[in-house]
Amino acid sequence: MPIVNIQVTREGTTPDRDSVTAEEKAALIKGVSELLLKVLNKPLESTFVVIDEVDTDNWGWGGLPALEYRRKVAAQKAAAES
């Protein structure tokens, strides 16, 4: 019985959205389940998919909170382009 845990940030794919839509989550569940069926021959009925949405202030990389890291990278890119 496979259990797949998908973590996504709690933000939308466009600036006017603040979460992943129900349709996007359904597509993730379907796609992962079908992949396990195809690759490992695991029946859809025995595959569990859990989607966790993580607030952007609860994760980070490069030693910084995520939003601060993004600002840093954007500033470096802007400086390199000028």
TIKENU-97976 format. One record per residue: residue number from 1; x, y, z of N, C-alpha, C in turn. Coordinates in Angstrom, 2 decimals. Layout:
<sites>
<site><pos>NUM</pos><n_X>X</n_X><n_Y>Y</n_Y><n_Z>Z</n_Z><ca_X>X</ca_X><ca_Y>Y</ca_Y><ca_Z>Z</ca_Z><c_X>X</c_X><c_Y>Y</c_Y><c_Z>Z</c_Z></site>
...
</sites>
This chain:
<sites>
<site><pos>1</pos><n_X>0.85</n_X><n_Y>-1.17</n_Y><n_Z>0.00</n_Z><ca_X>0.00</ca_X><ca_Y>0.00</ca_Y><ca_Z>0.00</ca_Z><c_X>0.89</c_X><c_Y>1.23</c_Y><c_Z>0.00</c_Z></site>
<site><pos>2</pos><n_X>1.08</n_X><n_Y>1.88</n_Y><n_Z>-1.14</n_Z><ca_X>1.89</ca_X><ca_Y>3.09</ca_Y><ca_Z>-1.17</ca_Z><c_X>1.15</c_X><c_Y>4.28</c_Y><c_Z>-0.56</c_Z></site>
<site><pos>3</pos><n_X>1.92</n_X><n_Y>5.07</n_Y><n_Z>0.16</n_Z><ca_X>1.42</ca_X><ca_Y>6.36</ca_Y><ca_Z>0.68</ca_Z><c_X>2.38</c_X><c_Y>7.41</c_Y><c_Z>0.16</c_Z></site>
<site><pos>4</pos><n_X>1.86</n_X><n_Y>8.35</n_Y><n_Z>-0.60</n_Z><ca_X>2.67</ca_X><ca_Y>9.41</ca_Y><ca_Z>-1.19</ca_Z><c_X>2.30</c_X><c_Y>10.71</c_Y><c_Z>-0.51</c_Z></site>
<site><pos>5</pos><n_X>3.31</n_X><n_Y>11.44</n_Y><n_Z>-0.04</n_Z><ca_X>3.08</ca_X><ca_Y>12.73</ca_Y><ca_Z>0.59</ca_Z><c_X>3.67</c_X><c_Y>13.80</c_Y><c_Z>-0.32</c_Z></site>
<site><pos>6</pos><n_X>2.83</n_X><n_Y>14.73</n_Y><n_Z>-0.75</n_Z><ca_X>3.26</ca_X><ca_Y>15.84</ca_Y><ca_Z>-1.60</ca_Z><c_X>3.16</c_X><c_Y>17.11</c_Y><c_Z>-0.78</c_Z></site>
<site><pos>7</pos><n_X>4.25</n_X><n_Y>17.85</n_Y><n_Z>-0.73</n_Z><ca_X>4.22</ca_X><ca_Y>19.14</ca_Y><ca_Z>-0.05</ca_Z><c_X>4.33</c_X><c_Y>20.25</c_Y><c_Z>-1.08</c_Z></site>
<site><pos>8</pos><n_X>3.42</n_X><n_Y>21.19</n_Y><n_Z>-0.99</n_Z><ca_X>3.44</ca_X><ca_Y>22.35</ca_Y><ca_Z>-1.87</ca_Z><c_X>3.32</c_X><c_Y>23.59</c_Y><c_Z>-1.00</c_Z></site>
<site><pos>9</pos><n_X>3.83</n_X><n_Y>24.70</n_Y><n_Z>-1.51</n_Z><ca_X>3.68</ca_X><ca_Y>25.94</ca_Y><ca_Z>-0.75</ca_Z><c_X>2.25</c_X><c_Y>26.42</c_Y><c_Z>-0.84</c_Z></site>
<site><pos>10</pos><n_X>1.80</n_X><n_Y>27.06</n_Y><n_Z>0.21</n_Z><ca_X>0.45</ca_X><ca_Y>27.60</ca_Y><ca_Z>0.23</ca_Z><c_X>0.47</c_X><c_Y>28.95</c_Y><c_Z>-0.48</c_Z></site>
<site><pos>11</pos><n_X>0.54</n_X><n_Y>28.84</n_Y><n_Z>-1.78</n_Z><ca_X>0.47</ca_X><ca_Y>30.01</ca_Y><ca_Z>-2.65</ca_Z><c_X>-0.01</c_X><c_Y>29.52</c_Y><c_Z>-4.00</c_Z></site>
<site><pos>12</pos><n_X>-0.64</n_X><n_Y>30.37</n_Y><n_Z>-4.70</n_Z><ca_X>-1.19</ca_X><ca_Y>29.96</ca_Y><ca_Z>-5.99</ca_Z><c_X>-0.15</c_X><c_Y>30.02</c_Y><c_Z>-7.09</c_Z></site>
<site><pos>13</pos><n_X>-0.58</n_X><n_Y>29.64</n_Y><n_Z>-8.26</n_Z><ca_X>0.32</ca_X><ca_Y>29.66</ca_Y><ca_Z>-9.41</ca_Z><c_X>0.35</c_X><c_Y>31.02</c_Y><c_Z>-10.08</c_Z></site>
<site><pos>14</pos><n_X>-0.52</n_X><n_Y>31.92</n_Y><n_Z>-9.63</n_Z><ca_X>-0.50</ca_X><ca_Y>33.30</ca_Y><ca_Z>-10.12</ca_Z><c_X>-0.59</c_X><c_Y>34.23</c_Y><c_Z>-8.92</c_Z></site>
<site><pos>15</pos><n_X>-0.15</n_X><n_Y>35.47</n_Y><n_Z>-9.06</n_Z><ca_X>-0.13</ca_X><ca_Y>36.39</ca_Y><ca_Z>-7.91</ca_Z><c_X>-1.48</c_X><c_Y>36.63</c_Y><c_Z>-7.25</c_Z></site>
<site><pos>16</pos><n_X>-2.57</n_X><n_Y>36.46</n_Y><n_Z>-7.98</n_Z><ca_X>-3.89</ca_X><ca_Y>36.73</ca_Y><ca_Z>-7.40</ca_Z><c_X>-4.47</c_X><c_Y>35.54</c_Y><c_Z>-6.65</c_Z></site>
<site><pos>17</pos><n_X>-3.73</n_X><n_Y>34.43</n_Y><n_Z>-6.57</n_Z><ca_X>-4.22</ca_X><ca_Y>33.24</ca_Y><ca_Z>-5.87</ca_Z><c_X>-3.35</c_X><c_Y>32.94</c_Y><c_Z>-4.67</c_Z></site>
<site><pos>18</pos><n_X>-3.96</n_X><n_Y>32.44</n_Y><n_Z>-3.60</n_Z><ca_X>-3.19</ca_X><ca_Y>32.16</ca_Y><ca_Z>-2.39</ca_Z><c_X>-3.19</c_X><c_Y>30.68</c_Y><c_Z>-2.01</c_Z></site>
<site><pos>19</pos><n_X>-3.60</n_X><n_Y>29.81</n_Y><n_Z>-2.91</n_Z><ca_X>-3.56</ca_X><ca_Y>28.38</ca_Y><ca_Z>-2.63</ca_Z><c_X>-3.65</c_X><c_Y>27.58</c_Y><c_Z>-3.92</c_Z></site>
<site><pos>20</pos><n_X>-3.38</n_X><n_Y>26.31</n_Y><n_Z>-3.80</n_Z><ca_X>-3.54</ca_X><ca_Y>25.38</ca_Y><ca_Z>-4.91</ca_Z><c_X>-5.03</c_X><c_Y>25.07</c_Y><c_Z>-5.02</c_Z></site>
<site><pos>21</pos><n_X>-5.54</n_X><n_Y>25.01</n_Y><n_Z>-6.21</n_Z><ca_X>-6.98</ca_X><ca_Y>24.77</ca_Y><ca_Z>-6.38</ca_Z><c_X>-7.33</c_X><c_Y>23.30</c_Y><c_Z>-6.16</c_Z></site>
<site><pos>22</pos><n_X>-8.60</n_X><n_Y>23.05</n_Y><n_Z>-5.91</n_Z><ca_X>-9.08</ca_X><ca_Y>21.67</ca_Y><ca_Z>-5.77</ca_Z><c_X>-8.84</c_X><c_Y>20.88</c_Y><c_Z>-7.04</c_Z></site>
<site><pos>23</pos><n_X>-8.97</n_X><n_Y>21.53</n_Y><n_Z>-8.19</n_Z><ca_X>-8.74</ca_X><ca_Y>20.86</ca_Y><ca_Z>-9.46</ca_Z><c_X>-7.26</c_X><c_Y>20.47</c_Y><c_Z>-9.62</c_Z></site>
<site><pos>24</pos><n_X>-6.36</n_X><n_Y>21.35</n_Y><n_Z>-9.20</n_Z><ca_X>-4.93</ca_X><ca_Y>21.04</ca_Y><ca_Z>-9.27</ca_Z><c_X>-4.59</c_X><c_Y>19.88</c_Y><c_Z>-8.33</c_Z></site>
<site><pos>25</pos><n_X>-5.17</n_X><n_Y>19.89</n_Y><n_Z>-7.14</n_Z><ca_X>-4.92</ca_X><ca_Y>18.80</ca_Y><ca_Z>-6.19</ca_Z><c_X>-5.45</c_X><c_Y>17.49</c_Y><c_Z>-6.76</c_Z></site>
<site><pos>26</pos><n_X>-6.63</n_X><n_Y>17.51</n_Y><n_Z>-7.35</n_Z><ca_X>-7.19</ca_X><ca_Y>16.29</ca_Y><ca_Z>-7.95</ca_Z><c_X>-6.28</c_X><c_Y>15.76</c_Y><c_Z>-9.05</c_Z></site>
<site><pos>27</pos><n_X>-5.71</n_X><n_Y>16.66</n_Y><n_Z>-9.85</n_Z><ca_X>-4.81</ca_X><ca_Y>16.25</ca_Y><ca_Z>-10.92</ca_Z><c_X>-3.53</c_X><c_Y>15.63</c_Y><c_Z>-10.35</c_Z></site>
<site><pos>28</pos><n_X>-3.02</n_X><n_Y>16.18</n_Y><n_Z>-9.27</n_Z><ca_X>-1.84</ca_X><ca_Y>15.59</ca_Y><ca_Z>-8.62</ca_Z><c_X>-2.15</c_X><c_Y>14.19</c_Y><c_Z>-8.11</c_Z></site>
<site><pos>29</pos><n_X>-3.27</n_X><n_Y>14.04</n_Y><n_Z>-7.44</n_Z><ca_X>-3.66</ca_X><ca_Y>12.74</ca_Y><ca_Z>-6.90</ca_Z><c_X>-3.81</c_X><c_Y>11.71</c_Y><c_Z>-8.02</c_Z></site>
<site><pos>30</pos><n_X>-4.49</n_X><n_Y>12.10</n_Y><n_Z>-9.08</n_Z><ca_X>-4.69</ca_X><ca_Y>11.20</ca_Y><ca_Z>-10.21</ca_Z><c_X>-3.36</c_X><c_Y>10.83</c_Y><c_Z>-10.86</c_Z></site>
<site><pos>31</pos><n_X>-2.54</n_X><n_Y>11.84</n_Y><n_Z>-11.11</n_Z><ca_X>-1.27</ca_X><ca_Y>11.60</ca_Y><ca_Z>-11.80</ca_Z><c_X>-0.32</c_X><c_Y>10.71</c_Y><c_Z>-11.01</c_Z></site>
<site><pos>32</pos><n_X>-0.20</n_X><n_Y>10.96</n_Y><n_Z>-9.72</n_Z><ca_X>0.69</ca_X><ca_Y>10.14</ca_Y><ca_Z>-8.89</ca_Z><c_X>0.16</c_X><c_Y>8.72</c_Y><c_Z>-8.80</c_Z></site>
<site><pos>33</pos><n_X>-1.13</n_X><n_Y>8.58</n_Y><n_Z>-8.61</n_Z><ca_X>-1.73</ca_X><ca_Y>7.24</ca_Y><ca_Z>-8.51</ca_Z><c_X>-1.52</c_X><c_Y>6.46</c_Y><c_Z>-9.80</c_Z></site>
<site><pos>34</pos><n_X>-1.74</n_X><n_Y>7.10</n_Y><n_Z>-10.93</n_Z><ca_X>-1.56</ca_X><ca_Y>6.42</ca_Y><ca_Z>-12.22</ca_Z><c_X>-0.09</c_X><c_Y>6.07</c_Y><c_Z>-12.47</c_Z></site>
<site><pos>35</pos><n_X>0.82</n_X><n_Y>6.91</n_Y><n_Z>-12.01</n_Z><ca_X>2.25</ca_X><ca_Y>6.62</ca_Y><ca_Z>-12.16</ca_Z><c_X>2.63</c_X><c_Y>5.37</c_Y><c_Z>-11.36</c_Z></site>
<site><pos>36</pos><n_X>2.12</n_X><n_Y>5.26</n_Y><n_Z>-10.13</n_Z><ca_X>2.41</ca_X><ca_Y>4.08</ca_Y><ca_Z>-9.32</ca_Z><c_X>1.78</c_X><c_Y>2.83</c_Y><c_Z>-9.92</c_Z></site>
<site><pos>37</pos><n_X>0.63</n_X><n_Y>2.97</n_Y><n_Z>-10.53</n_Z><ca_X>0.01</ca_X><ca_Y>1.85</ca_Y><ca_Z>-11.23</ca_Z><c_X>0.89</c_X><c_Y>1.41</c_Y><c_Z>-12.40</c_Z></site>
<site><pos>38</pos><n_X>1.34</n_X><n_Y>2.36</n_Y><n_Z>-13.19</n_Z><ca_X>2.13</ca_X><ca_Y>2.07</ca_Y><ca_Z>-14.38</ca_Z><c_X>3.51</c_X><c_Y>1.50</c_Y><c_Z>-14.04</c_Z></site>
<site><pos>39</pos><n_X>4.19</n_X><n_Y>2.11</n_Y><n_Z>-13.08</n_Z><ca_X>5.57</ca_X><ca_Y>1.73</ca_Y><ca_Z>-12.78</ca_Z><c_X>5.66</c_X><c_Y>0.53</c_Y><c_Z>-11.84</c_Z></site>
<site><pos>40</pos><n_X>4.84</n_X><n_Y>0.53</n_Y><n_Z>-10.79</n_Z><ca_X>4.94</ca_X><ca_Y>-0.52</ca_Y><ca_Z>-9.77</ca_Z><c_X>3.77</c_X><c_Y>-1.49</c_Y><c_Z>-9.76</c_Z></site>
<site><pos>41</pos><n_X>2.83</n_X><n_Y>-1.29</n_Y><n_Z>-10.69</n_Z><ca_X>1.63</ca_X><ca_Y>-2.14</ca_Y><ca_Z>-10.76</ca_Z><c_X>0.83</c_X><c_Y>-2.10</c_Y><c_Z>-9.46</c_Z></site>
<site><pos>42</pos><n_X>0.79</n_X><n_Y>-0.94</n_Y><n_Z>-8.81</n_Z><ca_X>0.03</ca_X><ca_Y>-0.77</ca_Y><ca_Z>-7.58</ca_Z><c_X>-1.39</c_X><c_Y>-0.34</c_Y><c_Z>-7.94</c_Z></site>
<site><pos>43</pos><n_X>-2.40</n_X><n_Y>-1.07</n_Y><n_Z>-7.48</n_Z><ca_X>-3.78</ca_X><ca_Y>-0.71</ca_Y><ca_Z>-7.81</ca_Z><c_X>-4.15</c_X><c_Y>0.68</c_Y><c_Z>-7.29</c_Z></site>
<site><pos>44</pos><n_X>-4.96</n_X><n_Y>1.38</n_Y><n_Z>-8.06</n_Z><ca_X>-5.39</ca_X><ca_Y>2.71</ca_Y><ca_Z>-7.64</ca_Z><c_X>-6.04</c_X><c_Y>2.67</c_Y><c_Z>-6.26</c_Z></site>
<site><pos>45</pos><n_X>-6.78</n_X><n_Y>1.60</n_Y><n_Z>-5.98</n_Z><ca_X>-7.50</ca_X><ca_Y>1.50</ca_Y><ca_Z>-4.71</ca_Z><c_X>-6.58</c_X><c_Y>1.34</c_Y><c_Z>-3.51</c_Z></site>
<site><pos>46</pos><n_X>-5.32</n_X><n_Y>1.00</n_Y><n_Z>-3.73</n_Z><ca_X>-4.41</ca_X><ca_Y>0.81</ca_Y><ca_Z>-2.59</ca_Z><c_X>-3.40</c_X><c_Y>1.95</c_Y><c_Z>-2.46</c_Z></site>
<site><pos>47</pos><n_X>-3.53</n_X><n_Y>2.96</n_Y><n_Z>-3.30</n_Z><ca_X>-2.60</ca_X><ca_Y>4.09</ca_Y><ca_Z>-3.26</ca_Z><c_X>-3.24</c_X><c_Y>5.28</c_Y><c_Z>-2.56</c_Z></site>
<site><pos>48</pos><n_X>-2.55</n_X><n_Y>5.79</n_Y><n_Z>-1.56</n_Z><ca_X>-3.01</ca_X><ca_Y>6.95</ca_Y><ca_Z>-0.81</ca_Z><c_X>-2.10</c_X><c_Y>8.13</c_Y><c_Z>-1.12</c_Z></site>
<site><pos>49</pos><n_X>-2.69</n_X><n_Y>9.28</n_Y><n_Z>-1.37</n_Z><ca_X>-1.93</ca_X><ca_Y>10.49</ca_Y><ca_Z>-1.66</ca_Z><c_X>-2.37</c_X><c_Y>11.57</c_Y><c_Z>-0.68</c_Z></site>
<site><pos>50</pos><n_X>-1.40</n_X><n_Y>12.15</n_Y><n_Z>0.00</n_Z><ca_X>-1.66</ca_X><ca_Y>13.22</ca_Y><ca_Z>0.97</ca_Z><c_X>-0.98</c_X><c_Y>14.48</c_Y><c_Z>0.46</c_Z></site>
<site><pos>51</pos><n_X>-1.73</n_X><n_Y>15.57</n_Y><n_Z>0.39</n_Z><ca_X>-1.16</ca_X><ca_Y>16.85</ca_Y><ca_Z>-0.04</ca_Z><c_X>-1.13</c_X><c_Y>17.79</c_Y><c_Z>1.16</c_Z></site>
<site><pos>52</pos><n_X>0.06</n_X><n_Y>18.23</n_Y><n_Z>1.51</n_Z><ca_X>0.25</ca_X><ca_Y>19.19</ca_Y><ca_Z>2.59</ca_Z><c_X>0.58</c_X><c_Y>20.54</c_Y><c_Z>1.98</c_Z></site>
<site><pos>53</pos><n_X>-0.16</n_X><n_Y>21.56</n_Y><n_Z>2.37</n_Z><ca_X>0.17</ca_X><ca_Y>22.91</ca_Y><ca_Z>1.94</ca_Z><c_X>0.94</c_X><c_Y>23.59</c_Y><c_Z>3.06</c_Z></site>
<site><pos>54</pos><n_X>2.10</n_X><n_Y>24.12</n_Y><n_Z>2.74</n_Z><ca_X>2.98</ca_X><ca_Y>24.72</ca_Y><ca_Z>3.72</ca_Z><c_X>3.00</c_X><c_Y>26.24</c_Y><c_Z>3.53</c_Z></site>
<site><pos>55</pos><n_X>2.72</n_X><n_Y>26.97</n_Y><n_Z>4.60</n_Z><ca_X>2.80</ca_X><ca_Y>28.43</ca_Y><ca_Z>4.53</ca_Z><c_X>4.22</c_X><c_Y>28.84</c_Y><c_Z>4.19</c_Z></site>
<site><pos>56</pos><n_X>4.36</n_X><n_Y>29.89</n_Y><n_Z>3.40</n_Z><ca_X>5.69</ca_X><ca_Y>30.31</ca_Y><ca_Z>2.96</ca_Z><c_X>6.57</c_X><c_Y>30.76</c_Y><c_Z>4.13</c_Z></site>
<site><pos>57</pos><n_X>5.97</n_X><n_Y>31.15</n_Y><n_Z>5.24</n_Z><ca_X>6.81</ca_X><ca_Y>31.53</ca_Y><ca_Z>6.39</ca_Z><c_X>7.27</c_X><c_Y>30.32</c_Y><c_Z>7.20</c_Z></site>
<site><pos>58</pos><n_X>6.88</n_X><n_Y>29.11</n_Y><n_Z>6.78</n_Z><ca_X>7.29</ca_X><ca_Y>27.89</ca_Y><ca_Z>7.47</ca_Z><c_X>8.32</c_X><c_Y>27.08</c_Y><c_Z>6.71</c_Z></site>
<site><pos>59</pos><n_X>8.95</n_X><n_Y>27.68</n_Y><n_Z>5.73</n_Z><ca_X>10.00</ca_X><ca_Y>26.98</ca_Y><ca_Z>5.00</ca_Z><c_X>10.99</c_X><c_Y>27.99</c_Y><c_Z>4.43</c_Z></site>
<site><pos>60</pos><n_X>12.11</n_X><n_Y>27.49</n_Y><n_Z>4.02</n_Z><ca_X>13.12</ca_X><ca_Y>28.36</ca_Y><ca_Z>3.44</ca_Z><c_X>14.25</c_X><c_Y>27.55</c_Y><c_Z>2.84</c_Z></site>
<site><pos>61</pos><n_X>15.18</n_X><n_Y>28.24</n_Y><n_Z>2.26</n_Z><ca_X>16.39</ca_X><ca_Y>27.60</ca_Y><ca_Z>1.75</ca_Z><c_X>17.48</c_X><c_Y>28.64</c_Y><c_Z>1.64</c_Z></site>
<site><pos>62</pos><n_X>18.69</n_X><n_Y>28.19</n_Y><n_Z>1.46</n_Z><ca_X>19.81</ca_X><ca_Y>29.11</ca_Y><ca_Z>1.39</ca_Z><c_X>20.05</c_X><c_Y>29.83</c_Y><c_Z>2.71</c_Z></site>
<site><pos>63</pos><n_X>19.57</n_X><n_Y>29.26</n_Y><n_Z>3.80</n_Z><ca_X>19.75</ca_X><ca_Y>29.87</ca_Y><ca_Z>5.12</ca_Z><c_X>18.79</c_X><c_Y>31.01</c_Y><c_Z>5.41</c_Z></site>
<site><pos>64</pos><n_X>17.78</n_X><n_Y>31.19</n_Y><n_Z>4.56</n_Z><ca_X>16.85</ca_X><ca_Y>32.30</ca_Y><ca_Z>4.74</ca_Z><c_X>15.40</c_X><c_Y>31.81</c_Y><c_Z>4.64</c_Z></site>
<site><pos>65</pos><n_X>14.47</n_X><n_Y>32.55</n_Y><n_Z>5.24</n_Z><ca_X>13.06</ca_X><ca_Y>32.25</ca_Y><ca_Z>4.99</ca_Z><c_X>12.79</c_X><c_Y>32.39</c_Y><c_Z>3.48</c_Z></site>
<site><pos>66</pos><n_X>11.85</n_X><n_Y>31.62</n_Y><n_Z>2.98</n_Z><ca_X>11.61</ca_X><ca_Y>31.53</ca_Y><ca_Z>1.53</ca_Z><c_X>11.40</c_X><c_Y>32.88</c_Y><c_Z>0.85</c_Z></site>
<site><pos>67</pos><n_X>10.53</n_X><n_Y>33.71</n_Y><n_Z>1.41</n_Z><ca_X>10.25</ca_X><ca_Y>35.00</ca_Y><ca_Z>0.75</ca_Z><c_X>11.46</c_X><c_Y>35.91</c_Y><c_Z>0.76</c_Z></site>
<site><pos>68</pos><n_X>12.25</n_X><n_Y>35.87</n_Y><n_Z>1.84</n_Z><ca_X>13.47</ca_X><ca_Y>36.67</ca_Y><ca_Z>1.90</ca_Z><c_X>14.50</c_X><c_Y>36.17</c_Y><c_Z>0.88</c_Z></site>
<site><pos>69</pos><n_X>14.60</n_X><n_Y>34.85</n_Y><n_Z>0.74</n_Z><ca_X>15.51</ca_X><ca_Y>34.28</ca_Y><ca_Z>-0.24</ca_Z><c_X>15.12</c_X><c_Y>34.70</c_Y><c_Z>-1.65</c_Z></site>
<site><pos>70</pos><n_X>13.82</n_X><n_Y>34.66</n_Y><n_Z>-1.94</n_Z><ca_X>13.34</ca_X><ca_Y>35.08</ca_Y><ca_Z>-3.27</ca_Z><c_X>13.67</c_X><c_Y>36.54</c_Y><c_Z>-3.54</c_Z></site>
<site><pos>71</pos><n_X>13.49</n_X><n_Y>37.40</n_Y><n_Z>-2.52</n_Z><ca_X>13.84</ca_X><ca_Y>38.82</ca_Y><ca_Z>-2.70</ca_Z><c_X>15.33</c_X><c_Y>38.98</c_Y><c_Z>-2.98</c_Z></site>
<site><pos>72</pos><n_X>16.16</n_X><n_Y>38.22</n_Y><n_Z>-2.27</n_Z><ca_X>17.61</ca_X><ca_Y>38.28</ca_Y><ca_Z>-2.47</ca_Z><c_X>17.98</c_X><c_Y>37.87</c_Y><c_Z>-3.89</c_Z></site>
<site><pos>73</pos><n_X>17.41</n_X><n_Y>36.77</n_Y><n_Z>-4.36</n_Z><ca_X>17.70</ca_X><ca_Y>36.28</ca_Y><ca_Z>-5.71</ca_Z><c_X>17.23</c_X><c_Y>37.29</c_Y><c_Z>-6.76</c_Z></site>
<site><pos>74</pos><n_X>16.05</n_X><n_Y>37.87</n_Y><n_Z>-6.56</n_Z><ca_X>15.53</ca_X><ca_Y>38.86</ca_Y><ca_Z>-7.50</ca_Z><c_X>16.43</c_X><c_Y>40.09</c_Y><c_Z>-7.55</c_Z></site>
<site><pos>75</pos><n_X>16.92</n_X><n_Y>40.53</n_Y><n_Z>-6.39</n_Z><ca_X>17.80</ca_X><ca_Y>41.70</ca_Y><ca_Z>-6.35</ca_Z><c_X>19.13</c_X><c_Y>41.38</c_Y><c_Z>-7.04</c_Z></site>
<site><pos>76</pos><n_X>19.65</n_X><n_Y>40.17</n_Y><n_Z>-6.85</n_Z><ca_X>20.90</ca_X><ca_Y>39.79</ca_Y><ca_Z>-7.52</ca_Z><c_X>20.70</c_X><c_Y>39.73</c_Y><c_Z>-9.03</c_Z></site>
<site><pos>77</pos><n_X>19.57</n_X><n_Y>39.23</n_Y><n_Z>-9.46</n_Z><ca_X>19.29</ca_X><ca_Y>39.14</ca_Y><ca_Z>-10.90</ca_Z><c_X>19.15</c_X><c_Y>40.53</c_Y><c_Z>-11.49</c_Z></site>
<site><pos>78</pos><n_X>18.43</n_X><n_Y>41.42</n_Y><n_Z>-10.79</n_Z><ca_X>18.26</ca_X><ca_Y>42.79</ca_Y><ca_Z>-11.27</ca_Z><c_X>19.62</c_X><c_Y>43.50</c_Y><c_Z>-11.37</c_Z></site>
<site><pos>79</pos><n_X>20.47</n_X><n_Y>43.28</n_Y><n_Z>-10.37</n_Z><ca_X>21.81</ca_X><ca_Y>43.91</ca_Y><ca_Z>-10.38</ca_Z><c_X>22.65</c_X><c_Y>43.39</c_Y><c_Z>-11.55</c_Z></site>
<site><pos>80</pos><n_X>22.53</n_X><n_Y>42.11</n_Y><n_Z>-11.83</n_Z><ca_X>23.31</ca_X><ca_Y>41.51</ca_Y><ca_Z>-12.92</ca_Z><c_X>22.84</c_X><c_Y>42.00</c_Y><c_Z>-14.29</c_Z></site>
<site><pos>81</pos><n_X>21.55</n_X><n_Y>42.31</n_Y><n_Z>-14.38</n_Z><ca_X>20.99</ca_X><ca_Y>42.77</ca_Y><ca_Z>-15.66</ca_Z><c_X>21.25</c_X><c_Y>44.24</c_Y><c_Z>-15.92</c_Z></site>
<site><pos>82</pos><n_X>21.59</n_X><n_Y>44.99</n_Y><n_Z>-14.88</n_Z><ca_X>21.81</ca_X><ca_Y>46.43</ca_Y><ca_Z>-15.09</ca_Z><c_X>23.26</c_X><c_Y>46.77</c_Y><c_Z>-15.33</c_Z></site>
</sites>
